[in-house]
Amino acid sequence: MRSFAVTNPSPYAWGSARPSAWIRRLRAALVVLLGLSSGACIKTSTSLDQAAGALARDLARQLGPQLQESETLVIDPMVDRATGQQTGASLRLQEVLTDSLLAGLPDITIVGLSRTSIDQSRLLLAGTLTTVPDTVDQYTASVSLTDRDVGLVVAQAAARFEEAELDQSPTPFFDESPSLTRDRSVEGYLTTAETRRGRPADALYLDQLSTTALLTEALERYNEGSWSEALERYQAAADRPDGQQLRTFNGIYLTSLKLNRVADAEEAFGRIVSLGLATDNLAVKLLFRPGSTDFWPSAEVSGMYPMWLRRIAEAAASSGSCLNIMGHTSRSGSEELNDRLSLQRAERVAELLEANADLAGQLRATGRGFRDNIVGTGRDDASDAIDRRVEFSVVPCA
């Protein structure tokens, strides 16, 4: 079969000098109106390193020679597509992609996202790493470059690769967070990373970029073990209207615990619960013994579970909300076994909630088995811990 290479016209290839802002807006609009954007051609590579090189070459080709001039590119940390979490694999992809871009475009400067760097560049890179469904050790990496001056994605590329033993474990903040942090703000990032060239980036994602930069600084401080500096930034984000995000309150919870401020941690968890119930997005990482309805015995893991359950029960009782408690399992074991086990775990959590507050008629329990796996590898380690979760959704009261 013959293959044909199709070259996308670059929004920046018209003229030899950098266009003024209004000309860039006009040209970007023409890209959309004339339908010059196209989807990324997914290239297959044999390793993450090769995939990163292919992505870098594709991005450079789409941007054209205009980027050869002195330019700064800001990278918003790349994440796992399924969870919205930073992982060892997404970190490695980001590092290799950065090296590949610098090798191919030696005149550019690449910096991480921070409150200082967002004022240094109009170009913003976002990227995701996804496990290919129903495969072993196969992944897809997607990256996009957005021109913040015009709000459009000006380059987008994707590459598939195969690599064994890729580190999918979440970095410390995401590993230790009590709840899943994938909310509307994170969804905006994921959408932008996969948006086709010539189309608008997610508007909310761009609008919240200043607060995202603050949260990125906090994430870096947390992963470094600088608890006080991380807490300062999470609290600053919480003071902003657009900082009311699950990442913010998970961060305050974690750093407060690290600093032995237990009361502050409990208050932060209450904010997680309130926000999660208000947005119908409360996925708490209650971990169980394998094949059991008993919580994981380590105090480091489950020591705060009684407080978590009490705050969830109190929030449901005070609001009068009816909750569907959905138990989930990882993919190891048979479907029948996991259906039964996930229901038993949900029922166990319902019993514990009712022991903390009068919730008669407000709770129902359902078992989802491994149908709604987010990671789905069945490794039963830190990399797929989010699959062994309990979710709470607000439902009409019968």
Secondary structure as a PSIPRED ss2 file (coil, helix, strand):
# PSIPRED VFORMAT (PSIPRED V4.0)

   1 M C   1.000  0.000  0.000
   2 R C   1.000  0.000  0.000
   3 S C   1.000  0.000  0.000
   4 F C   1.000  0.000  0.000
   5 A C   1.000  0.000  0.000
   6 V C   1.000  0.000  0.000
   7 T C   1.000  0.000  0.000
   8 N C   1.000  0.000  0.000
   9 P C   1.000  0.000  0.000
  10 S C   1.000  0.000  0.000
  11 P C   1.000  0.000  0.000
  12 Y C   1.000  0.000  0.000
  13 A C   1.000  0.000  0.000
  14 W C   1.000  0.000  0.000
  15 G C   1.000  0.000  0.000
  16 S C   1.000  0.000  0.000
  17 A C   1.000  0.000  0.000
  18 R C   1.000  0.000  0.000
  19 P C   1.000  0.000  0.000
  20 S C   1.000  0.000  0.000
  21 A H   0.000  1.000  0.000
  22 W H   0.000  1.000  0.000
  23 I H   0.000  1.000  0.000
  24 R H   0.000  1.000  0.000
  25 R H   0.000  1.000  0.000
  26 L H   0.000  1.000  0.000
  27 R H   0.000  1.000  0.000
  28 A H   0.000  1.000  0.000
  29 A H   0.000  1.000  0.000
  30 L H   0.000  1.000  0.000
  31 V H   0.000  1.000  0.000
  32 V H   0.000  1.000  0.000
  33 L H   0.000  1.000  0.000
  34 L C   1.000  0.000  0.000
  35 G C   1.000  0.000  0.000
  36 L C   1.000  0.000  0.000
  37 S C   1.000  0.000  0.000
  38 S C   1.000  0.000  0.000
  39 G C   1.000  0.000  0.000
  40 A C   1.000  0.000  0.000
  41 C C   1.000  0.000  0.000
  42 I C   1.000  0.000  0.000
  43 K E   0.000  0.000  1.000
  44 T E   0.000  0.000  1.000
  45 S E   0.000  0.000  1.000
  46 T C   1.000  0.000  0.000
  47 S C   1.000  0.000  0.000
  48 L H   0.000  1.000  0.000
  49 D H   0.000  1.000  0.000
  50 Q H   0.000  1.000  0.000
  51 A H   0.000  1.000  0.000
  52 A H   0.000  1.000  0.000
  53 G H   0.000  1.000  0.000
  54 A H   0.000  1.000  0.000
  55 L H   0.000  1.000  0.000
  56 A H   0.000  1.000  0.000
  57 R H   0.000  1.000  0.000
  58 D H   0.000  1.000  0.000
  59 L H   0.000  1.000  0.000
  60 A H   0.000  1.000  0.000
  61 R H   0.000  1.000  0.000
  62 Q H   0.000  1.000  0.000
  63 L H   0.000  1.000  0.000
  64 G C   1.000  0.000  0.000
  65 P H   0.000  1.000  0.000
  66 Q H   0.000  1.000  0.000
  67 L H   0.000  1.000  0.000
  68 Q H   0.000  1.000  0.000
  69 E C   1.000  0.000  0.000
  70 S C   1.000  0.000  0.000
  71 E E   0.000  0.000  1.000
  72 T E   0.000  0.000  1.000
  73 L E   0.000  0.000  1.000
  74 V E   0.000  0.000  1.000
  75 I E   0.000  0.000  1.000
  76 D C   1.000  0.000  0.000
  77 P C   1.000  0.000  0.000
  78 M C   1.000  0.000  0.000
  79 V E   0.000  0.000  1.000
  80 D E   0.000  0.000  1.000
  81 R C   1.000  0.000  0.000
  82 A C   1.000  0.000  0.000
  83 T C   1.000  0.000  0.000
  84 G C   1.000  0.000  0.000
  85 Q C   1.000  0.000  0.000
  86 Q C   1.000  0.000  0.000
  87 T E   0.000  0.000  1.000
  88 G H   0.000  1.000  0.000
  89 A H   0.000  1.000  0.000
  90 S H   0.000  1.000  0.000
  91 L H   0.000  1.000  0.000
  92 R H   0.000  1.000  0.000
  93 L H   0.000  1.000  0.000
  94 Q H   0.000  1.000  0.000
  95 E H   0.000  1.000  0.000
  96 V H   0.000  1.000  0.000
  97 L H   0.000  1.000  0.000
  98 T H   0.000  1.000  0.000
  99 D H   0.000  1.000  0.000
 100 S H   0.000  1.000  0.000
 101 L H   0.000  1.000  0.000
 102 L H   0.000  1.000  0.000
 103 A H   0.000  1.000  0.000
 104 G H   0.000  1.000  0.000
 105 L C   1.000  0.000  0.000
 106 P C   1.000  0.000  0.000
 107 D C   1.000  0.000  0.000
 108 I E   0.000  0.000  1.000
 109 T E   0.000  0.000  1.000
 110 I E   0.000  0.000  1.000
 111 V E   0.000  0.000  1.000
 112 G E   0.000  0.000  1.000
 113 L C   1.000  0.000  0.000
 114 S C   1.000  0.000  0.000
 115 R C   1.000  0.000  0.000
 116 T C   1.000  0.000  0.000
 117 S H   0.000  1.000  0.000
 118 I H   0.000  1.000  0.000
 119 D H   0.000  1.000  0.000
 120 Q C   1.000  0.000  0.000
 121 S C   1.000  0.000  0.000
 122 R C   1.000  0.000  0.000
 123 L E   0.000  0.000  1.000
 124 L E   0.000  0.000  1.000
 125 L E   0.000  0.000  1.000
 126 A E   0.000  0.000  1.000
 127 G E   0.000  0.000  1.000
 128 T E   0.000  0.000  1.000
 129 L E   0.000  0.000  1.000
 130 T E   0.000  0.000  1.000
 131 T E   0.000  0.000  1.000
 132 V C   1.000  0.000  0.000
 133 P C   1.000  0.000  0.000
 134 D C   1.000  0.000  0.000
 135 T C   1.000  0.000  0.000
 136 V C   1.000  0.000  0.000
 137 D C   1.000  0.000  0.000
 138 Q E   0.000  0.000  1.000
 139 Y E   0.000  0.000  1.000
 140 T E   0.000  0.000  1.000
 141 A E   0.000  0.000  1.000
 142 S E   0.000  0.000  1.000
 143 V E   0.000  0.000  1.000
 144 S E   0.000  0.000  1.000
 145 L E   0.000  0.000  1.000
 146 T E   0.000  0.000  1.000
 147 D E   0.000  0.000  1.000
 148 R C   1.000  0.000  0.000
 149 D C   1.000  0.000  0.000
 150 V C   1.000  0.000  0.000
 151 G C   1.000  0.000  0.000
 152 L E   0.000  0.000  1.000
 153 V E   0.000  0.000  1.000
 154 V E   0.000  0.000  1.000
 155 A E   0.000  0.000  1.000
 156 Q E   0.000  0.000  1.000
 157 A E   0.000  0.000  1.000
 158 A E   0.000  0.000  1.000
 159 A E   0.000  0.000  1.000
 160 R E   0.000  0.000  1.000
 161 F E   0.000  0.000  1.000
 162 E E   0.000  0.000  1.000
 163 E C   1.000  0.000  0.000
 164 A C   1.000  0.000  0.000
 165 E C   1.000  0.000  0.000
 166 L C   1.000  0.000  0.000
 167 D C   1.000  0.000  0.000
 168 Q C   1.000  0.000  0.000
 169 S C   1.000  0.000  0.000
 170 P E   0.000  0.000  1.000
 171 T C   1.000  0.000  0.000
 172 P H   0.000  1.000  0.000
 173 F H   0.000  1.000  0.000
 174 F H   0.000  1.000  0.000
 175 D H   0.000  1.000  0.000
 176 E H   0.000  1.000  0.000
 177 S C   1.000  0.000  0.000
 178 P C   1.000  0.000  0.000
 179 S E   0.000  0.000  1.000
 180 L C   1.000  0.000  0.000
 181 T C   1.000  0.000  0.000
 182 R C   1.000  0.000  0.000
 183 D C   1.000  0.000  0.000
 184 R H   0.000  1.000  0.000
 185 S H   0.000  1.000  0.000
 186 V H   0.000  1.000  0.000
 187 E H   0.000  1.000  0.000
 188 G H   0.000  1.000  0.000
 189 Y H   0.000  1.000  0.000
 190 L H   0.000  1.000  0.000
 191 T H   0.000  1.000  0.000
 192 T H   0.000  1.000  0.000
 193 A H   0.000  1.000  0.000
 194 E C   1.000  0.000  0.000
 195 T C   1.000  0.000  0.000
 196 R C   1.000  0.000  0.000
 197 R C   1.000  0.000  0.000
 198 G C   1.000  0.000  0.000
 199 R C   1.000  0.000  0.000
 200 P E   0.000  0.000  1.000
 201 A C   1.000  0.000  0.000
 202 D C   1.000  0.000  0.000
 203 A H   0.000  1.000  0.000
 204 L H   0.000  1.000  0.000
 205 Y H   0.000  1.000  0.000
 206 L H   0.000  1.000  0.000
 207 D H   0.000  1.000  0.000
 208 Q C   1.000  0.000  0.000
 209 L H   0.000  1.000  0.000
 210 S H   0.000  1.000  0.000
 211 T H   0.000  1.000  0.000
 212 T H   0.000  1.000  0.000
 213 A H   0.000  1.000  0.000
 214 L H   0.000  1.000  0.000
 215 L H   0.000  1.000  0.000
 216 T H   0.000  1.000  0.000
 217 E H   0.000  1.000  0.000
 218 A H   0.000  1.000  0.000
 219 L H   0.000  1.000  0.000
 220 E H   0.000  1.000  0.000
 221 R H   0.000  1.000  0.000
 222 Y H   0.000  1.000  0.000
 223 N H   0.000  1.000  0.000
 224 E H   0.000  1.000  0.000
 225 G C   1.000  0.000  0.000
 226 S C   1.000  0.000  0.000
 227 W H   0.000  1.000  0.000
 228 S H   0.000  1.000  0.000
 229 E H   0.000  1.000  0.000
 230 A H   0.000  1.000  0.000
 231 L H   0.000  1.000  0.000
 232 E H   0.000  1.000  0.000
 233 R H   0.000  1.000  0.000
 234 Y H   0.000  1.000  0.000
 235 Q H   0.000  1.000  0.000
 236 A H   0.000  1.000  0.000
 237 A H   0.000  1.000  0.000
 238 A H   0.000  1.000  0.000
 239 D C   1.000  0.000  0.000
 240 R C   1.000  0.000  0.000
 241 P H   0.000  1.000  0.000
 242 D H   0.000  1.000  0.000
 243 G H   0.000  1.000  0.000
 244 Q C   1.000  0.000  0.000
 245 Q C   1.000  0.000  0.000
 246 L H   0.000  1.000  0.000
 247 R H   0.000  1.000  0.000
 248 T H   0.000  1.000  0.000
 249 F H   0.000  1.000  0.000
 250 N H   0.000  1.000  0.000
 251 G H   0.000  1.000  0.000
 252 I H   0.000  1.000  0.000
 253 Y H   0.000  1.000  0.000
 254 L H   0.000  1.000  0.000
 255 T H   0.000  1.000  0.000
 256 S H   0.000  1.000  0.000
 257 L H   0.000  1.000  0.000
 258 K H   0.000  1.000  0.000
 259 L C   1.000  0.000  0.000
 260 N C   1.000  0.000  0.000
 261 R C   1.000  0.000  0.000
 262 V H   0.000  1.000  0.000
 263 A H   0.000  1.000  0.000
 264 D H   0.000  1.000  0.000
 265 A H   0.000  1.000  0.000
 266 E H   0.000  1.000  0.000
 267 E H   0.000  1.000  0.000
 268 A H   0.000  1.000  0.000
 269 F H   0.000  1.000  0.000
 270 G H   0.000  1.000  0.000
 271 R H   0.000  1.000  0.000
 272 I H   0.000  1.000  0.000
 273 V H   0.000  1.000  0.000
 274 S H   0.000  1.000  0.000
 275 L H   0.000  1.000  0.000
 276 G H   0.000  1.000  0.000
 277 L H   0.000  1.000  0.000
 278 A H   0.000  1.000  0.000
 279 T C   1.000  0.000  0.000
 280 D C   1.000  0.000  0.000
 281 N C   1.000  0.000  0.000
 282 L E   0.000  0.000  1.000
 283 A E   0.000  0.000  1.000
 284 V E   0.000  0.000  1.000
 285 K C   1.000  0.000  0.000
 286 L C   1.000  0.000  0.000
 287 L C   1.000  0.000  0.000
 288 F E   0.000  0.000  1.000
 289 R C   1.000  0.000  0.000
 290 P C   1.000  0.000  0.000
 291 G C   1.000  0.000  0.000
 292 S C   1.000  0.000  0.000
 293 T C   1.000  0.000  0.000
 294 D C   1.000  0.000  0.000
 295 F E   0.000  0.000  1.000
 296 W C   1.000  0.000  0.000
 297 P C   1.000  0.000  0.000
 298 S C   1.000  0.000  0.000
 299 A H   0.000  1.000  0.000
 300 E H   0.000  1.000  0.000
 301 V H   0.000  1.000  0.000
 302 S H   0.000  1.000  0.000
 303 G C   1.000  0.000  0.000
 304 M C   1.000  0.000  0.000
 305 Y H   0.000  1.000  0.000
 306 P H   0.000  1.000  0.000
 307 M H   0.000  1.000  0.000
 308 W H   0.000  1.000  0.000
 309 L H   0.000  1.000  0.000
 310 R H   0.000  1.000  0.000
 311 R H   0.000  1.000  0.000
 312 I H   0.000  1.000  0.000
 313 A H   0.000  1.000  0.000
 314 E H   0.000  1.000  0.000
 315 A H   0.000  1.000  0.000
 316 A H   0.000  1.000  0.000
 317 A H   0.000  1.000  0.000
 318 S H   0.000  1.000  0.000
 319 S H   0.000  1.000  0.000
 320 G C   1.000  0.000  0.000
 321 S C   1.000  0.000  0.000
 322 C E   0.000  0.000  1.000
 323 L E   0.000  0.000  1.000
 324 N E   0.000  0.000  1.000
 325 I E   0.000  0.000  1.000
 326 M E   0.000  0.000  1.000
 327 G E   0.000  0.000  1.000
 328 H C   1.000  0.000  0.000
 329 T C   1.000  0.000  0.000
 330 S C   1.000  0.000  0.000
 331 R C   1.000  0.000  0.000
 332 S C   1.000  0.000  0.000
 333 G C   1.000  0.000  0.000
 334 S C   1.000  0.000  0.000
 335 E H   0.000  1.000  0.000
 336 E H   0.000  1.000  0.000
 337 L H   0.000  1.000  0.000
 338 N H   0.000  1.000  0.000
 339 D H   0.000  1.000  0.000
 340 R H   0.000  1.000  0.000
 341 L H   0.000  1.000  0.000
 342 S H   0.000  1.000  0.000
 343 L H   0.000  1.000  0.000
 344 Q H   0.000  1.000  0.000
 345 R H   0.000  1.000  0.000
 346 A H   0.000  1.000  0.000
 347 E H   0.000  1.000  0.000
 348 R H   0.000  1.000  0.000
 349 V H   0.000  1.000  0.000
 350 A H   0.000  1.000  0.000
 351 E H   0.000  1.000  0.000
 352 L H   0.000  1.000  0.000
 353 L H   0.000  1.000  0.000
 354 E H   0.000  1.000  0.000
 355 A C   1.000  0.000  0.000
 356 N C   1.000  0.000  0.000
 357 A C   1.000  0.000  0.000
 358 D C   1.000  0.000  0.000
 359 L C   1.000  0.000  0.000
 360 A C   1.000  0.000  0.000
 361 G C   1.000  0.000  0.000
 362 Q C   1.000  0.000  0.000
 363 L E   0.000  0.000  1.000
 364 R E   0.000  0.000  1.000
 365 A E   0.000  0.000  1.000
 366 T E   0.000  0.000  1.000
 367 G E   0.000  0.000  1.000
 368 R C   1.000  0.000  0.000
 369 G C   1.000  0.000  0.000
 370 F C   1.000  0.000  0.000
 371 R C   1.000  0.000  0.000
 372 D C   1.000  0.000  0.000
 373 N C   1.000  0.000  0.000
 374 I C   1.000  0.000  0.000
 375 V C   1.000  0.000  0.000
 376 G C   1.000  0.000  0.000
 377 T C   1.000  0.000  0.000
 378 G C   1.000  0.000  0.000
 379 R C   1.000  0.000  0.000
 380 D C   1.000  0.000  0.000
 381 D C   1.000  0.000  0.000
 382 A H   0.000  1.000  0.000
 383 S H   0.000  1.000  0.000
 384 D H   0.000  1.000  0.000
 385 A H   0.000  1.000  0.000
 386 I H   0.000  1.000  0.000
 387 D H   0.000  1.000  0.000
 388 R C   1.000  0.000  0.000
 389 R C   1.000  0.000  0.000
 390 V E   0.000  0.000  1.000
 391 E E   0.000  0.000  1.000
 392 F E   0.000  0.000  1.000
 393 S E   0.000  0.000  1.000
 394 V E   0.000  0.000  1.000
 395 V E   0.000  0.000  1.000
 396 P C   1.000  0.000  0.000
 397 C C   1.000  0.000  0.000
 398 A C   1.000  0.000  0.000
